[in-house]
Amino acid sequence: MPHTATSSVTRRRDPAAATGPAPAPSADLSFEQRLTLIEAAMSVRLDEAAVAYEVNTAHLATAPVDLADAVTGPTEPAGPAGTGARPLPELYPTPVAALLQRAHHRLLTGGWCTGTLVDADGARCLYGAIHAEAGSGHLESDAMDVLLDAIRREFGDTVESVPAFNDAFGGPGVPLRLLGQAAVLADARGL
């Protein structure tokens, strides 16, 4: 008996056919039963899509988000009722740390800006706040050095200067946080 090529070929199932639309529910079911079946089918499809998304995006590198950078709003409670002023916290005992803390307080109360030392509303950039609070060039220079060191500890040596770092942000959260960290660093160094 002759053997034909078509009888020996095994048919393969089309994978696209398995993911096609689900068959319509039987008309014998009630409306609620049909909705339950459709909901179950959709849940399965959504679960499959979630797994596919996780697999497709697993190779993407993402940096963790620091909530201190994302949460905006007052970082300290307001001062006495009706004044809106914040009291200056107890200063660090070391001069550079105290200068950085005063600059931090100035930005909290007077506002923060980019692109200029002082804007039309009186808000200041990081350098502008340090410059305004410094009594002498010696303290100002030391404070800028400590602040740049604190910035580079977190963001690497690619940061060129304090003004460039300040102008890279659209909000005050990160610059203010780094100014506070610089005050702690200066105090730890005895500056």
N, C-alpha and C positions, 0 to 999 in steps of 0.2 A: 504494500500500500504506500503510495507516494506521500511524502510529508510536505505540507505547505508552510511557507514562511509565516503566514498570518496566524496559523494555529499555534506556533511556538512563541510568538511575541506576547510577553506579559504586559498587560496594560497598567500604566502607572496612574495613580490618582493625582489629579491636578490640585496643587496646594492652594491655588487661588479660589478654587471652588469651596474649600473648607471655610474660608473667611468671608464668603459672600453674605448677602443679607439672610437674616433668620427667616425661616418659613412663617407665614402668617398663622396666627392662632386659629384654631377651629372655630367655626361659627356656632357650634353646639355649646360653647362656653359662655358664661355670663360676662357682662361687661367688666365687672370687678376681677374675675378670674383672668380675663385677657390682659387687663392692666397689670396684674401681678406677674404674669408670664413675661410681658414686655419689660417690666421693671427688672426682673431677674436677668433677662438677656442683656439689658443695658448695663447692669452692675458688672456682669462678666466682661463686657467689652471695655468698660472704664478701668477695671482692674488690669486687664491686659495692656491697655494704653499706658497706665501708670508704670508697669514693669518695663515696657518698651522705652519710656522716657528715662527711667533710671539707668537702663543699660546704655542708651544712646548718649547720656550726659555724664557718665561716670568718669570719663577721661578728662573732663574739663577741670582745670585748676581754679579753685575759688578761694579767696582770702576770707578768713572769718571776720565777721562784723563785730566791732566793739560797741556795745550798747551806749557807752558814754559818748561815742561819736554820733550816734543816731538820735538820741533823745535830746530834744531841745526844750528850752524853758528855763525858768530861774534855777540856778544851781544852789542858791542860798536863800533862806527865807528873807522876806522884806523886813525893813527896819520898823521903828515905831509906827503905830497906826496913823495913817494920813500923810506920812512924810514920803514913803516910797523909797527912802534911802536905806542902803544896807550899811550896817556898822562895819568899820574896819576890824578884821579879826586881829587877835593878838599876834604881833609881829615876831618873826624869827629873831633870835639873838644875834645872828651874824649879819653883817651889813649887806652883802650881795643877795642873800636869801631874803632879807627884809625888803630890799629894792624890788626883787622879782614878785614878791607877794603884794607890794603896793601897786605895781604895774598890773597884776592880775585883778586886783580890786578896782583899779581905774577902768579897766576894760569891762568888768561886770557892771559897773554903775554908769559909766559914760558912753559905752558902746564900742563896738569893734568894726573896723573897716578894712578894705583892701585898696591897693593902688595909690595910696597917699598916706602921709604921716598922720594928718588930721583932715577929716572931711568937713563939709559945710555944717553938719549937725554937731560937730565936736567929738565924734567917734574917732578912735585912734587904731593904728595897726600895732603889732607887737613891738616893733622898734619905737614907734611914736609914744607908746605908753611907758616904755623903759626910759626913753629920753626925757619925758616930762617928769618922771619921778626921781631921776638921778640928780644928785647934787653936784657931782663932779664927773669929769670924763673918765676917771679911773674906775669908778664903780660901774658906770655905764658899759665900758668895754668888758669888764669882768662878767657882768650880767649877760651881755650878748654872747660871750664865749661859752658860758655855762648853758644858756638856752640852746645854742647851736649844738652843743654836745648832747643835750637831752633829746633834741630832735633827731640827730644822727644815730643815737642809740636805738630809736624805734624805726626810723625810715631809711637808715643806711647812709653811706657817704655820698650818695647822689644828690643830696640836698646841698645847694651851693651856698645859701645864705639865709638868715632869718627873714628878711623881706621877701625873698623868693618863696620860702615856705609859707609865709603868711598869705601871699597873693595866690597860692595854689588852691585855696579853699573858698567855698561859697558861703560858709557859715562859721560862727565863732567856736563851735564845740571842740574841735581838735586843737586849734591854736591855744585856747584857754587851758585845756587839759595839759598840754605840753608846757605852758608857762608855769602852771602849778607844780608839775613834776620837776621843772628846773629849779624852783624854789627849794624843794625837798633835797635835790641833789646838791645845791649850793650849801645848804645847811649841813648836810652830811660831810661835805668837804671842809667845813669850817670857814667858808668864805662869806 
